[in-house]
Amino acid sequence: MAYGRGAAAVRAIDEVSLEITHGEFIAVVGPSGCGKSSLMKLISGLHPPASGTLTFEGRPVTFNDPRVATSLGRTPPPSDAELRMIREELDPAGVYTR
């Protein structure tokens, strides 16, 4: 997973393999900046992988269709317009989003 494009892209996560079995509880811990939030964004479908695949029960997962996300028991990520509206409501002066 990377943020940005081309030569300016910053690789946040590289070569991750994770298997979670049914009923298993896991915790992701680590120092600030190590990729915990990026991993959660990747797993939840909020950010697509730069390469490789994300699978659920052996099938590739894509969240382009909200019905797929719903069938996996999650709510599709908000659209860019919804995110802008939320950001404006939480930070109307733009102090924290510059």
N, CA, C and O of each residue as an XYZ file, in Angstrom:
392
protein
N       0.852     -1.167      0.000
C       0.000      0.000      0.000
C       0.896      1.227      0.000
O       1.893      1.284      0.720
N       0.530      2.204     -0.812
C       1.343      3.415     -0.901
C       0.433      4.639     -0.930
O      -0.700      4.581     -1.408
N       0.944      5.725     -0.417
C       0.253      7.008     -0.480
C       0.953      7.852     -1.532
O       2.179      7.959     -1.529
N       0.189      8.447     -2.426
C       0.758      9.247     -3.489
C       0.975      8.393     -4.724
O       0.635      7.210     -4.761
N       1.560      9.037     -5.746
C       1.762      8.345     -7.023
C       3.156      8.608     -7.573
O       3.804      9.598     -7.232
N       3.596      7.711     -8.421
C       4.866      7.889     -9.101
C       6.049      7.938     -8.149
O       6.083      7.246     -7.131
N       7.017      8.772     -8.506
C       8.245      8.878     -7.722
C       7.997      9.455     -6.330
O       8.794      9.235     -5.418
N       6.890     10.199     -6.160
C       6.586     10.807     -4.868
C       5.842      9.857     -3.929
O       5.595     10.205     -2.774
N       5.482      8.667     -4.404
C       4.718      7.721     -3.578
C       5.531      7.273     -2.368
O       6.736      7.035     -2.455
N       4.844      7.168     -1.251
C       5.461      6.690     -0.012
C       4.843      5.332      0.305
O       3.634      5.224      0.507
N       5.668      4.311      0.346
C       5.187      2.961      0.633
C       4.941      2.845      2.133
O       5.863      2.974      2.938
N       3.683      2.600      2.497
C       3.319      2.507      3.910
C       3.390      1.066      4.413
O       3.770      0.819      5.558
N       3.027      0.135      3.565
C       3.019     -1.280      3.943
C       3.619     -2.064      2.789
O       3.320     -1.804      1.624
N       4.465     -3.023      3.125
C       5.113     -3.817      2.088
C       5.191     -5.270      2.546
O       5.582     -5.550      3.679
N       4.821     -6.185      1.668
C       4.934     -7.618      1.909
C       4.298     -8.056      3.224
O       4.988     -8.525      4.130
N       2.990     -7.901      3.322
C       2.262     -8.317      4.512
C       1.438     -9.549      4.187
O       0.774     -9.613      3.152
N       1.485    -10.510      5.069
C       0.632    -11.688      4.967
C      -0.009    -11.888      6.324
O       0.685    -11.973      7.337
N      -1.318    -11.964      6.349
C      -2.047    -12.070      7.612
C      -3.218    -13.009      7.416
O      -3.984    -12.862      6.463
N      -3.360    -13.963      8.302
C      -4.495    -14.879      8.245
C      -5.178    -14.858      9.603
O      -4.547    -15.092     10.634
N      -6.462    -14.577      9.591
C      -7.250    -14.527     10.825
C      -8.336    -15.585     10.689
O      -9.125    -15.553      9.744
N      -8.376    -16.506     11.617
C      -9.374    -17.571     11.543
C     -10.667    -17.143     12.221
O     -10.684    -16.219     13.034
N     -11.753    -17.835     11.872
C     -13.073    -17.526     12.423
C     -13.036    -17.574     13.950
O     -12.553    -18.539     14.542
N     -13.553    -16.518     14.573
C     -13.619    -16.442     16.019
C     -12.344    -15.974     16.693
O     -12.312    -15.819     17.914
N     -11.307    -15.749     15.930
C     -10.029    -15.314     16.484
C     -10.060    -13.815     16.746
O     -10.626    -13.060     15.956
N      -9.465    -13.384     17.830
C      -9.363    -11.970     18.200
C      -7.903    -11.576     18.074
O      -7.020    -12.247     18.608
N      -7.654    -10.481     17.363
C      -6.277    -10.013     17.219
C      -6.185     -8.542     17.621
O      -7.190     -7.832     17.663
N      -4.986     -8.107     17.910
C      -4.711     -6.696     18.178
C      -3.490     -6.304     17.353
O      -2.544     -7.081     17.213
N      -3.523     -5.110     16.818
C      -2.390     -4.587     16.055
C      -1.777     -3.470     16.886
O      -2.418     -2.451     17.139
N      -0.542     -3.665     17.305
C       0.139     -2.684     18.143
C       1.488     -2.341     17.535
O       2.063     -3.127     16.782
N       1.981     -1.170     17.866
C       3.287     -0.754     17.389
C       3.464      0.736     17.585
O       2.517      1.435     17.946
N       4.665      1.225     17.352
C       4.940      2.648     17.539
C       4.247      3.510     16.484
O       3.800      3.021     15.447
N       4.176      4.765     16.772
C       3.589      5.728     15.847
C       4.304      5.672     14.504
O       5.534      5.654     14.441
N       3.520      5.644     13.434
C       4.091      5.661     12.099
C       4.509      4.311     11.542
O       5.111      4.248     10.471
N       4.200      3.227     12.250
C       4.660      1.909     11.772
C       3.696      1.261     10.777
O       4.028      0.232     10.190
N       2.495      1.848     10.574
C       1.580      1.318      9.566
C       0.313      0.673     10.093
O      -0.417      0.040      9.330
N       0.033      0.820     11.391
C      -1.175      0.210     11.961
C      -2.441      0.715     11.280
O      -3.268     -0.088     10.848
N      -2.603      2.010     11.179
C      -3.794      2.591     10.556
C      -3.842      2.264      9.069
O      -4.916      2.001      8.528
N      -2.709      2.278      8.415
C      -2.665      1.925      6.996
C      -3.106      0.484      6.788
O      -3.828      0.189      5.835
N      -2.684     -0.413      7.664
C      -3.101     -1.806      7.574
C      -4.610     -1.929      7.744
O      -5.257     -2.683      7.018
N      -5.171     -1.193      8.695
C      -6.620     -1.248      8.914
C      -7.380     -0.677      7.711
O      -8.433     -1.194      7.339
N      -6.851      0.381      7.111
C      -7.478      0.942      5.906
C      -7.442     -0.061      4.761
O      -8.397     -0.169      3.992
N      -6.358     -0.780      4.653
C      -6.213     -1.788      3.611
C      -7.191     -2.941      3.845
O      -7.909     -3.344      2.930
N      -7.217     -3.462      5.052
C      -8.088     -4.597      5.379
C      -9.558     -4.232      5.219
O     -10.357     -5.046      4.757
N      -9.915     -3.010      5.601
C     -11.323     -2.611      5.557
C     -11.778     -2.184      4.166
O     -12.972     -1.983      3.941
N     -10.847     -2.044      3.239
C     -11.220     -1.625      1.895
C     -11.260     -0.125      1.707
O     -11.671      0.350      0.648
N     -10.839      0.638      2.713
C     -10.813      2.093      2.569
C      -9.694      2.548      1.640
O      -9.760      3.640      1.075
N      -8.674      1.723      1.480
C      -7.559      2.050      0.600
C      -7.179      0.781     -0.152
O      -6.975     -0.257      0.476
N      -7.080      0.834     -1.469
C      -6.750     -0.374     -2.225
C      -5.272     -0.734     -2.104
O      -4.441      0.150     -1.895
N      -4.930     -2.013     -2.232
C      -3.519     -2.388     -2.219
C      -2.824     -1.902     -3.494
O      -3.431     -1.884     -4.565
N      -1.564     -1.512     -3.378
C      -0.793     -1.078     -4.545
C      -0.476     -2.275     -5.437
O      -0.352     -2.138     -6.654
N      -0.345     -3.443     -4.821
C      -0.113     -4.677     -5.564
C      -0.571     -5.831     -4.688
O      -0.850     -5.646     -3.503
N      -0.646     -7.000     -5.261
C      -1.070     -8.160     -4.501
C      -2.584     -8.231     -4.400
O      -3.301     -7.525     -5.110
N      -3.059     -9.084     -3.517
C      -4.497     -9.277     -3.376
C      -4.922     -9.278     -1.922
O      -4.138     -9.580     -1.022
N      -6.161     -8.939     -1.720
C      -6.822     -9.044     -0.426
C      -7.897    -10.096     -0.626
O      -8.741     -9.956     -1.511
N      -7.878    -11.149      0.184
C      -8.856    -12.213      0.005
C      -9.675    -12.420      1.263
O      -9.215    -12.157      2.374
N     -10.888    -12.892      1.072
C     -11.786    -13.251      2.159
C     -12.346    -14.614      1.823
O     -12.996    -14.798      0.794
N     -12.084    -15.581      2.712
C     -12.487    -16.970      2.473
C     -11.982    -17.467      1.123
O     -12.688    -18.172      0.402
N     -10.736    -17.085      0.792
C     -10.101    -17.561     -0.419
C     -10.480    -16.841     -1.702
O      -9.960    -17.172     -2.768
N     -11.371    -15.868     -1.624
C     -11.788    -15.134     -2.822
C     -11.246    -13.718     -2.782
O     -11.236    -13.094     -1.721
N     -10.791    -13.192     -3.927
C     -10.319    -11.798     -3.971
C     -11.443    -10.838     -3.563
O     -12.603    -11.032     -3.926
N     -11.085     -9.823     -2.819
C     -12.058     -8.836     -2.344
C     -11.833     -7.518     -3.061
O     -10.709     -7.019     -3.123
N     -12.903     -6.959     -3.601
C     -12.881     -5.593     -4.112
C     -14.097     -4.898     -3.543
O     -15.143     -5.520     -3.356
N     -13.969     -3.637     -3.272
C     -15.071     -2.891     -2.678
C     -15.605     -1.837     -3.633
O     -16.135     -0.813     -3.203
N     -15.465     -2.087     -4.930
C     -16.005     -1.160     -5.913
C     -17.526     -1.154     -5.904
O     -18.151     -0.142     -6.219
N     -18.112     -2.276     -5.546
C     -19.561     -2.416     -5.509
C     -19.994     -2.468     -4.054
O     -19.601     -3.393     -3.343
N     -20.790     -1.510     -3.578
C     -21.202     -1.490     -2.173
C     -21.901     -2.769     -1.733
O     -21.872     -3.110     -0.551
N     -22.530     -3.482     -2.664
C     -23.209     -4.727     -2.286
C     -22.211     -5.780     -1.836
O     -22.532     -6.608     -0.984
N     -21.002     -5.763     -2.397
C     -19.973     -6.715     -1.987
C     -19.564     -6.426     -0.548
O     -19.476     -7.339      0.272
N     -19.320     -5.174     -0.249
C     -18.926     -4.796      1.112
C     -20.014     -5.166      2.108
O     -19.725     -5.692      3.183
N     -21.252     -4.895      1.756
C     -22.370     -5.204      2.652
C     -22.464     -6.707      2.884
O     -22.739     -7.148      4.000
N     -22.237     -7.490      1.842
C     -22.324     -8.946      1.994
C     -21.228     -9.484      2.906
O     -21.378    -10.560      3.484
N     -20.129     -8.746      3.040
C     -19.047     -9.153      3.928
C     -19.228     -8.610      5.336
O     -18.362     -8.784      6.194
N     -20.365     -7.946      5.572
C     -20.659     -7.457      6.913
C     -20.034     -6.125      7.244
O     -19.810     -5.833      8.418
N     -19.746     -5.308      6.257
C     -19.193     -3.984      6.554
C     -19.912     -2.940      5.725
O     -20.519     -3.238      4.696
N     -19.829     -1.738      6.191
C     -20.436     -0.615      5.488
C     -19.439     -0.076      4.482
O     -18.264      0.080      4.814
N     -19.871      0.213      3.263
C     -18.929      0.755      2.279
C     -18.323      2.072      2.760
O     -18.973      2.808      3.502
N     -17.095      2.380      2.354
C     -16.479      3.642      2.769
C     -17.239      4.832      2.211
O     -17.864      4.733      1.154
N     -17.189      5.955      2.914
C     -17.883      7.148      2.426
C     -17.244      7.675      1.145
O     -16.058      7.466      0.890
N     -18.046      8.355      0.356
C     -17.534      8.952     -0.883
C     -16.667     10.161     -0.547
O     -16.666     10.635      0.589
N     -15.932     10.655     -1.533
C     -15.110     11.848     -1.322
C     -15.971     13.029     -0.897
O     -15.571     13.808     -0.032
N     -17.153     13.169     -1.499
C     -18.047     14.276     -1.142
C     -18.501     14.152      0.307
O     -18.577     15.151      1.022
N     -18.806     12.922      0.746
C     -19.209     12.718      2.145
C     -18.055     13.019      3.088
O     -18.264     13.602      4.152
N     -16.843     12.629      2.714
C     -15.687     12.924      3.558
C     -15.440     14.422      3.675
O     -15.126     14.918      4.757
N     -15.580     15.153      2.553
C     -15.412     16.612      2.608
C     -16.454     17.236      3.537
O     -16.132     18.132      4.318
N     -17.698     16.767      3.455
C     -18.763     17.307      4.303
C     -18.465     17.033      5.785
O     -18.648     17.908      6.631
N     -18.010     15.825      6.088
C     -17.669     15.486      7.475
C     -16.516     16.354      7.950
O     -16.552     16.878      9.064
N     -15.485     16.511      7.110
C     -14.323     17.326      7.468
C     -14.741     18.765      7.743
O     -14.275     19.377      8.704
N     -15.623     19.309      6.896
C     -16.079     20.692      7.082
C     -16.889     20.847      8.362
O     -16.806     21.879      9.028
N     -17.670     19.829      8.712
C     -18.458     19.897      9.948
C     -17.573     19.815     11.178
O     -17.819     20.502     12.169
N     -16.533     18.969     11.119
C     -15.664     18.783     12.273
C     -14.606     19.872     12.410
O     -14.137     20.158     13.512
N     -14.239     20.471     11.292
C     -13.180     21.484     11.294
C     -13.544     22.611     10.326
O     -12.914     22.760      9.279
N     -14.573     23.414     10.680
C     -15.053     24.436      9.740
C     -14.001     25.471      9.355
O     -14.066     26.027      8.258
N     -13.046     25.738     10.218
C     -12.026     26.739      9.896
C     -10.873     26.134      9.098
O     -10.014     26.870      8.613
N     -10.838     24.817      8.955
C      -9.767     24.173      8.208
C      -8.441     24.144      8.919
O      -7.401     23.991      8.280
N      -8.452     24.290     10.242
C      -7.219     24.344     11.013
C      -6.457     23.029     10.958
O      -5.233     23.029     10.828
N      -7.169     21.904     11.055
C      -6.510     20.615     11.149
C      -6.422     19.877      9.823
O      -5.809     18.811      9.762
N      -7.006     20.401      8.777
C      -7.033     19.675      7.502
C      -6.207     20.350      6.427
O      -6.392     20.051      5.247
N      -5.316     21.236      6.781
C      -4.467     21.911      5.794
C      -3.239     21.111      5.523
O      -2.402     21.519      4.718
